[in-house]
Amino acid sequence: MARVVNIAIVGCGYWGVNYLRVLSELPDAKVCLACDLSEDRLRTVRERFPLISTTKQLSEVLTSRWVDAVVVATPAGSHHEVTAQCLAAGKHVLVEKPITTSVADALTLIQQAQQTQLVLMVGHTFLYNSGILKIKQLMGEADFGQLYYLHATRTNMGPVRSDVNCLWDLGTHDVAIFNFLLDSVPTSVSAVASPVLGKEKQDVGFVTLRYAHNVIANIHASWVDPNKVREVVVVGSRRRIVFDDLNNVERVRIYEKGLSATMEADTFGEFRLIVHDGDIISPHVPPSEPLKNLAAHFLDCVANGKRPLSDGRNGLDVVRVMSAIDRSLARQGAPVEVEGSS
Ligand SMILES: NC(=O)c1ccc[n+]([C@@H]2O[C@H](COP(=O)([O-])OP(=O)(O)OC[C@H]3O[C@@H](n4cnc5c(N)ncnc54)[C@H](O)[C@@H]3O)[C@@H](O)[C@H]2O)c1
């Protein structure tokens, strides 16, 4: 019989409550404690999950001998401090993305988890999304051809955050997706962003990432756009693949129609673009909830001593890119090297 992992959730806002739901549905987990600074949030938790104890004190989570593991779903700025305390108390941790808001803080958490031999996992949900896994599989097939470029659009009207800008909030998902699809970290980035709502943090941002082998990628993130879009496009020489996370019927579409540069005898020295007509295929993508897959993976890692797919180092790679993006923003979009990429 699989071991049941006793879990506490710290931070029971919009996302933390989703963790309460999925973990309550998984047979290998028992959520025993929910912690939040807000009494209102804890009241909501008690109404929905009457069997779960609640507390405003993190110390109660840290000293509880029942708690094996903690899910940290507090705002990004507190991830380092809360996670460090949980690891120091001997708890395995699943911390929401981004792991921290600085490279140095991420490195200390990784070191702490290594020394204590505890699982440290980051909530990069899209690595557990069956649509993204399908794209990775398709990109590895010969039919895909040579990878040209990728782009992602993650826009909506709100929710506006005040602790981080839209790139740290939304763009981190796409950096994690690109790194995962390409099995690498970009060598350099250029980014521009604007605080259009007149607050300190930027509300819209555009990022260009340069990966090895001349592969470029682009991210458009905004919480002030008219339309909700959650799209990743991967363009290869033989196939173009579109991931639309809002399309429940055709989450992934493959376009076999494409352009190729061919040399024509009558236009010596020049290239002409020829359009190839082809099918548009909508492959079967097994339906599953990414957050539930992610939570189940965490339980498996804790119970069986496995290393998570989105471990601390994977989270650190995203933060290294985000910190290069910050440096490029400070230099009005100048290309900036990603620390440790060479
Ligand atoms: N992976 C995803 O797809 C995804 C989606 C949404 C949010 N998130 C992440 O989840 C985290 C939370 O986001 P949210 O939208 O739920 O925010 P939220 O503001 O709705 O909730 C945060 C909660 O944490 C509580 N809190 C703050 N500091 C605390 C502390 N020190 N101890 C205990 N409780 C504390 C707040 O009172 C609040 O209830 C963020 O890191 C965000 O990036 C991830």
The ligand as an ORCA input file, in Angstrom:
! r2SCAN-3c Opt
* xyz 0 1
  N       1.079     27.502    -11.004
  C       0.050     28.257    -11.347
  O      -0.577     28.040    -12.370
  C      -0.359     29.392    -10.437
  C      -1.588     30.040    -10.613
  C      -1.917     31.062     -9.719
  C      -1.040     31.417     -8.701
  N       0.141     30.774     -8.584
  C       1.109     31.130     -7.517
  O       0.522     30.845     -6.254
  C       0.942     31.811     -5.294
  C      -0.275     32.426     -4.631
  O      -1.045     33.081     -5.610
  P      -2.593     33.413     -5.348
  O      -3.140     33.840     -6.657
  O      -3.235     32.313     -4.604
  O      -2.450     34.693     -4.392
  P      -3.494     35.196     -3.319
  O      -3.095     36.592     -2.990
  O      -4.886     34.920     -3.755
  O      -3.214     34.249     -2.051
  C      -2.065     34.326     -1.262
  C      -2.476     33.975      0.169
  O      -1.294     33.841      0.966
  C      -1.552     34.432      2.257
  N      -0.253     34.757      2.829
  C       0.603     35.751      2.475
  N       1.736     35.664      3.191
  C       1.597     34.600      4.021
  C       2.436     33.999      5.002
  N       3.656     34.473      5.244
  N       1.972     32.917      5.680
  C       0.721     32.429      5.432
  N      -0.123     32.958      4.503
  C       0.329     34.025      3.811
  C      -2.448     35.609      1.961
  O      -3.187     36.007      3.102
  C      -3.337     35.049      0.842
  O      -4.527     34.466      1.356
  C       1.831     32.806     -6.042
  O       3.168     32.446     -5.865
  C       1.467     32.604     -7.510
  O       2.544     32.852     -8.385
  C       0.478     29.766     -9.417
*
